[in-house]
Amino acid sequence: MEKLKIEYLPVDDLEPYENNTRRHEDYDVEQIATSIKKYGFDDPIGIWSDHNVIVEGHGRLEAAKRLGMAEVPVIRLDHLTDQERREYAIMHNKTAELSNWDFEALDMELEDLDFGDFEVDFGDFSFDNNEANVQEDEFDEELPEEPKTKPGDIYQLGRHRLMCGNSLDINNVKNLMGGGESRHVLN
């Protein structure tokens, strides 16, 4: 296993990967910048090759630029092949999305912390210093008394047809593909 070594490079020396699959909205970058201001830049940007192509950390670079930082911490990932670099970039971002919050433990953890003027809204939960408890987003759905579609319903969507039903049932597939009459036309 390679030992990681942190270096500091000028922000202008880093090259964003042209096919980066992760997009950061303005709000995301602001949240990252707020975190860097409060806690420091404690998560180096992963770079690759002598061109300093960013493997992971595009949002951190944008936040650093907004904060007027001249240089940022980086780690070199040159031990990766080009294919491994591309795979790792996707894996790194996807695995961060896979875990869930334990809101009970989080509520206890936040109980005696003082975030000052620091306010966060990450979508899954939000908190600020004036609010003791974590507030989960509530997405209460009201189910209709009767479903709007029924098995066997076929929808015409331009040139495409969509059927409500079990795609493992060969009769449904034949009905859909063989020209069963569209009961609903959506433009």
HELIX and SHEET records of a PDB file:
HELIX    1   1 VAL A   11  ASP A   13  5                                   3    
HELIX    2   2 ASP A   26  TYR A   39  1                                  14    
HELIX    3   3 HIS A   58  ARG A   66  1                                   9    
HELIX    4   4 ASP A   82  LEU A   98  1                                  17    
HELIX    5   5 PHE A  103  LEU A  110  1                                   8    
HELIX    6   6 ILE A  170  MET A  177  1                                   8    
SHEET    1   A 4 ILE A   6  PRO A  10  0                                        
SHEET    2   A 4 GLU A  71  ARG A  76 -1                                        
SHEET    3   A 4 ILE A  45  TRP A  48  1                                        
SHEET    4   A 4 VAL A  53  GLU A  56 -1                                        
SHEET    1   B 3 VAL A 120  ASP A 121  0                                        
SHEET    2   B 3 PHE A 125  PHE A 127 -1                                        
SHEET    3   B 3 GLN A 135  GLU A 136 -1                                        
SHEET    1   C 3 HIS A 160  MET A 163  0                                        
SHEET    2   C 3 ILE A 154  LEU A 157 -1                                        
SHEET    3   C 3 HIS A 184  LEU A 186  1                                        
END                                                                             
